[in-house]
């Protein structure tokens, strides 16, 4: 199972059909994906546009293939993040998109930061 977040909304990719049928778990939208019958790109675009859908579960018997097709709809940006502490043992958090998060940087930014840190040492 993969859980993908779009700000405060999420998409679940799964090969567990019971997840779709579970009455204790609520999804605004449920999709049984079949490459021949559906365009995953269309499903993703509809999800992005329809902000009233807060959660969606997409089922496929081949989860690995579903995830591969899903990733092909996005540009992969290498980035990293983590806890940053100051001398008072307080950690840094940022508030963006209406929620608290840990600081992150793209790979190129990290390489520049590493060079600057090495220069200071």
Secondary structure, DSSP 8 states (H G I E B T S, - for coil): -EEEEETTEEEEEES-HHHHH-TTS--SEEEE--TTT--HHHHHHHHHH-TT--EEEEE-S-HHHHHHHHHTTS----EEE---B-TTS-B--EEETTEEE--EEEHHHHHHHHHHHHHH-
